Amino acid sequence: MKWIHTSDLHIGKQINEFSLLEDQRFFLDQLAKLAQIEQADALLLSGDLYDRSVPPAEAVKVLDAFLSHVILELKIPVIAIAGNHDSPQRLDFCSRLLRSSGLYITGQYQKQWEKVTLFDTLGPVHFYLCPYLEPALVRADFPGKELRSFDDAFSAVCRQNLPSIDFSQRNVLLAHGFFSYLKNPDSVARSESEVSLGGSDLIDAKQLENFDYVALGHIHRPQSTGKEHLCYSGSPLKYSQSEIPYSKSVVVAELKEKGSLYLKRQALPPLREMRVIQGYFDQILQRVPELREKEDLIFFSLFDHTLIPNAMNRLRAVYPNALGLSMKRQEDDSADLLPARKASKPVKDLFEEFYQFITGEELIQEQSEIVQEACDWIQLGGEADETHSPGI
């Protein structure tokens, strides 16, 4: 049996009020074509279908059109679960009715996992659906048990479900959360797009090893967690500046007889690339970008030391899809950490250290004199007269 696994669609996502709906629609069109080319038996969506619990109407329309095309026209069943960004109750609406059409979706946490069984020439493949769960919800099903962390909660649910699964057959699990091996939690790379709860959201992936494949969602970077078959597909698009360095893909998996799993990561080129342009403001405006580059989604990192009036609007006149702007030191990687403030240090010295930390440069003589004048004026009580006011 062959399936395509993706997650974290975040339909309706905006970055600094810039809508990515057009980019997401483009990705979904490519995903449908890939499913057709690969002759997939199923499409797995491992949570965060929407970016918000109450998605905008246009986002619902985009996902509806995609699911209708894949299920009704391509005749490919879709198996999906809710993520932490979704509204479980909304995703569950009409879910029992939709099963007859080929959309198997579980929104709300359930003590007993829902099971979907599909058949190929070798027999059944069982798909178990475990949407994002909160420890508070799980505690209600296990009274008397101390379930504090996400791992405690998920472990209790596993103890409820795993004994009834026949692992001599072929089994797949869909789950959404931060899964890693507790002995090596740093083996899973996260980005600023995922919310961290100080480690309390970490779930031990060792509990999942007996499944033939685990389709994970929540982490935006494509990767496996400890074992190759415990697989994060990653998000289909780059949703933050921290995701720019790595490529996006979906997982094409084929499970033949028990234990025979073939995986490949298939890249789907985005409608627009996301990039960072660094430099001084005037130099960025003077350069002539290529046509494709002008259409990219761009963050700007400026080396300028002074405030630039109307900077974003001026940049968008050349780069219409500019997403954000920040100030950056040129020697960011080699700079030492900002020294801790000491009460014995003069204000002027503290300011010079702060300035060097922010800009990577030392004050020139003229700047140093102005700072000294300001410090003297403060020490005199801030008397606003021409004799003591700083020449700023």
Salt bridges, closest charged atoms under 4 A:
ASP8 OD1 - HIS10 NE2 3.65
ASP8 OD1 - HIS220 NE2 3.58
ASP23 OD1 - ARG272 NH2 2.40
GLU38 OE1 - LYS2 NZ 2.99
GLU38 OE2 - LYS264 NZ 2.89
ASP48 OD2 - HIS10 NE2 3.47
ASP48 OD2 - HIS176 NE2 3.44
ASP51 OD1 - HIS10 ND1 2.88
ASP51 OD1 - HIS85 ND1 3.83
GLU58 OE2 - ARG25 NH2 3.22
GLU73 OE1 - HIS69 ND1 2.82
GLU114 OE1 - ARG99 NH2 2.42
ASP120 OD1 - ARG170 NH2 2.73
GLU146 OE2 - ARG148 NH2 2.61
GLU194 OE2 - HIS220 ND1 3.43
ASP201 OD2 - ARG190 NH2 3.29
GLU209 OE1 - LYS206 NZ 3.76
ASP212 OD2 - LYS258 NZ 2.84
GLU243 OE2 - HIS220 ND1 3.01
GLU243 OE1 - LYS248 NZ 2.63
GLU273 OE1 - LYS238 NZ 3.99
GLU293 OE2 - ARG275 NH2 3.22
GLU293 OE2 - ARG287 NH1 2.85
ASP296 OD2 - ARG275 NE 2.95
ASP296 OD1 - ARG292 NE 3.75
ASP332 OD2 - LYS328 NZ 3.19
ASP332 OD1 - ARG329 NH2 3.05
GLU352 OE2 - LYS348 NZ 2.55
GLU353 OE2 - LYS345 NZ 2.30
GLU361 OE1 - HIS305 ND1 3.94
GLU383 OE1 - HIS388 ND1 3.75
ASP385 OD1 - HIS388 ND1 3.43
